[in-house]
Amino acid sequence: MDKQGQEKFLSFILQRVQEGKEEEAREILVENFKKQNEGTFSQEDIQAFIPKMISLIKPEKLPEIQAVVKNFSGDFNKQ
């Protein structure tokens, strides 16, 4: 994902996290983007990312987020 895609993804997710959880979500995402940029982002990172983010997302937004993350991880697997 390029820098612009990362910014869009970050914004999309942060709009859907529970109140007060925005900074925690931002830190998780920024760390994953850093690993992706360095070429060290792994399937294990994806598996750790999903449960962490699920715990921060507003419950009513979860299906939408899961669809986007699934698409994101699918793109990662194509690389």
trRosetta pair geometry for C-beta under 8 A, 3 or more apart (Angstrom, degrees):
i j d omega theta_ij theta_ji phi_ij phi_ji
1 5 4.1 -129 -172 101 92 129
1 6 5.3 124 121 -61 115 76
1 9 6.7 -1 -180 -12 156 143
1 33 7.6 -79 78 -123 116 86
1 36 6.4 2 40 154 92 154
1 72 7.3 -12 -58 -144 136 95
1 75 7.2 79 -63 113 89 140
2 5 4.9 95 53 11 67 105
2 6 7.0 -125 103 -8 35 90
3 6 5.6 -54 -149 34 31 114
3 7 6.5 31 153 -20 64 103
4 7 5.7 -51 -150 33 33 112
4 8 6.6 32 152 -17 64 105
5 8 5.7 -54 -149 37 33 111
5 9 6.2 33 154 -19 66 107
6 9 5.7 -55 -146 38 30 111
6 10 6.1 35 154 -22 65 107
6 29 8.0 145 -171 163 89 103
6 33 4.8 81 -147 -126 136 130
6 36 7.7 177 -92 71 123 141
7 10 5.6 -51 -145 35 30 115
7 11 6.3 29 156 -17 63 107
8 11 5.8 -56 -148 38 29 110
8 12 6.1 33 153 -23 65 108
9 12 5.6 -54 -146 35 30 115
9 13 6.3 25 158 -15 65 107
9 29 7.3 -177 116 -156 101 127
9 68 7.6 162 -133 161 88 125
9 72 7.0 85 -126 -100 138 136
10 13 6.1 -60 -149 39 26 105
10 14 6.1 20 159 -16 64 113
10 26 6.9 57 -161 -125 108 73
10 29 5.3 142 -109 136 86 150
10 30 7.7 51 -111 -65 130 71
10 33 7.7 -23 -62 -47 115 143
11 14 5.9 -59 -140 39 27 108
11 15 6.4 29 160 -23 62 107
12 15 6.2 -63 -159 30 24 111
12 16 7.0 -2 154 -1 59 116
12 68 6.7 -157 133 -161 143 167
13 16 6.0 -82 -159 45 33 101
13 17 6.6 40 153 -40 73 101
13 25 6.0 -162 136 167 112 127
13 29 6.3 163 66 -77 152 144
13 53 7.1 -64 -154 -151 128 123
13 57 7.8 -82 -159 -94 80 98
13 65 6.9 80 -118 -127 78 110
14 17 5.9 -40 -141 10 38 114
14 22 5.4 58 -154 -143 96 93
14 25 6.0 163 -98 99 68 130
14 26 6.4 34 -92 -71 120 88
16 57 5.7 1 131 -143 98 89
16 58 5.8 -117 179 25 66 101
16 61 4.0 -174 -163 162 112 158
16 64 7.0 -138 -126 84 155 121
16 65 5.9 -177 115 -67 150 115
17 21 4.7 -129 159 90 115 106
17 22 5.6 153 76 -87 132 56
17 25 4.6 -120 -82 -29 158 157
17 56 4.8 -19 -142 147 108 98
17 57 5.8 -75 -108 -100 56 44
17 58 6.8 143 -173 -23 12 78
18 21 4.5 59 66 10 85 130
18 56 6.1 -135 21 -176 95 52
18 57 7.1 95 -26 141 82 8
18 58 5.5 140 -76 -75 65 66
19 22 7.9 -17 -145 -27 33 97
21 24 5.2 -58 -166 45 66 115
21 25 5.7 68 137 -24 86 105
21 56 4.4 178 159 -152 139 94
22 25 5.8 -61 -149 39 29 110
22 26 6.2 32 154 -23 67 107
23 26 5.5 -51 -145 34 33 115
23 27 6.4 35 155 -21 64 103
24 27 5.9 -53 -151 32 30 112
24 28 6.7 29 152 -17 63 105
24 56 6.1 -158 94 -108 114 136
25 28 5.8 -55 -151 35 33 111
25 29 6.3 28 155 -15 67 110
25 53 6.7 79 -130 -125 94 78
25 56 4.9 168 -74 142 104 154
26 29 5.9 -61 -148 41 29 108
26 30 6.0 27 158 -20 67 110
27 30 5.9 -54 -140 37 27 109
27 31 6.3 28 159 -19 62 107
28 31 6.0 -60 -153 36 26 110
28 32 6.5 22 153 -15 63 108
28 49 6.7 136 167 -134 113 79
28 52 5.6 -179 -129 125 151 136
28 53 6.6 -168 112 -73 151 83
28 56 7.9 -173 17 -1 146 155
29 32 5.7 -58 -149 39 32 109
29 33 6.2 33 154 -20 67 106
30 33 5.6 -52 -146 36 32 113
30 34 6.4 38 152 -25 64 103
31 34 5.6 -50 -151 30 31 115
31 35 6.7 30 152 -16 63 103
32 35 5.7 -52 -150 37 35 111
32 36 6.3 38 151 -21 66 105
32 41 6.3 71 -169 -121 71 118
32 45 6.2 144 -124 164 92 121
32 49 5.8 50 -88 -100 144 133
33 36 5.4 -53 -147 36 33 114
33 37 6.3 34 154 -20 66 105
34 37 5.8 -56 -150 36 29 110
34 38 6.3 20 154 -11 64 111
35 38 5.8 -63 -145 44 30 107
35 40 4.7 -93 -159 80 82 87
35 41 4.1 117 119 -74 101 76
35 42 7.8 -76 161 0 132 68
35 45 6.0 -166 108 -120 159 163
36 39 7.7 39 179 -71 29 26
36 41 4.1 7 -80 -22 61 148
36 76 7.9 -93 -119 -114 111 109
38 41 7.7 125 58 -26 79 78
41 45 5.2 -101 -158 61 66 155
41 46 7.8 76 167 -46 94 83
41 76 7.0 -97 118 -143 119 127
42 45 4.9 114 54 0 66 97
42 46 7.4 -121 107 0 46 84
43 46 5.5 -49 -154 33 39 114
43 47 6.4 38 148 -18 67 104
43 77 7.8 56 -93 -91 101 89
44 47 5.6 -53 -147 38 35 111
44 48 6.4 31 153 -16 66 105
45 48 5.8 -57 -147 39 31 107
45 49 6.0 38 152 -29 66 109
46 49 5.5 -53 -144 32 29 117
46 50 6.6 35 161 -28 64 101
46 73 5.0 97 -153 -117 142 115
46 76 6.6 -180 -72 73 135 160
47 50 6.4 -43 -147 21 28 111
47 51 8.0 15 163 -2 55 99
48 51 7.1 -67 -163 39 33 96
48 52 6.5 27 152 -15 68 117
49 52 5.9 -72 -154 41 29 111
49 53 5.9 18 161 -14 71 114
49 69 7.8 -173 115 -149 113 124
50 53 6.1 -63 -145 40 24 104
50 54 6.2 29 158 -25 64 108
50 69 6.2 124 -108 158 90 150
51 54 5.5 -50 -142 32 34 116
51 55 6.6 35 159 -21 64 102
52 55 6.2 -62 -163 31 29 109
52 56 7.0 12 149 -9 63 112
53 56 5.7 -67 -154 41 39 107
53 57 6.2 43 153 -34 74 106
53 65 7.0 -156 140 164 118 135
53 69 7.2 163 81 -87 150 145
54 57 5.9 -52 -142 23 32 114
54 62 6.6 51 -141 -131 81 109
54 65 7.8 166 -98 102 61 134
54 66 8.0 40 -97 -78 100 94
57 61 5.4 -127 177 83 102 104
57 62 5.3 125 111 -87 132 71
57 65 5.2 -99 -126 6 154 165
58 61 4.4 68 68 12 95 112
58 62 7.5 -135 91 -37 50 74
59 62 5.7 -24 -159 -17 39 120
61 64 5.4 -61 -169 45 64 115
61 65 5.7 63 136 -24 87 108
62 65 5.7 -60 -142 40 32 110
62 66 6.1 34 161 -24 68 106
63 66 5.7 -53 -144 34 30 113
63 67 6.6 32 157 -20 62 103
64 67 6.0 -56 -157 31 29 111
64 68 6.7 22 151 -13 63 107
65 68 5.8 -59 -151 39 34 108
65 69 6.1 30 155 -17 70 108
66 69 5.8 -54 -140 40 30 108
66 70 6.1 35 157 -23 64 106
67 70 5.8 -53 -147 34 27 113
67 71 6.6 27 153 -17 61 106
68 71 5.7 -56 -152 37 32 111
68 72 6.2 35 149 -21 66 107
69 72 5.3 -52 -145 37 34 116
69 73 6.2 30 157 -15 68 104
70 73 6.1 -54 -144 39 28 105
70 74 6.3 33 152 -22 61 108
71 74 5.6 -55 -151 35 30 116
71 75 6.6 33 152 -19 64 102
72 75 5.8 -54 -154 33 31 111
72 76 6.6 33 148 -21 63 104
73 76 5.2 -47 -149 32 39 118
73 77 6.5 43 152 -22 66 101
74 77 5.7 -52 -149 32 33 112
74 78 6.9 36 151 -23 62 102
75 78 5.7 -53 -156 27 35 115
75 79 7.4 45 148 -32 62 95
76 79 6.0 -47 -166 11 39 115
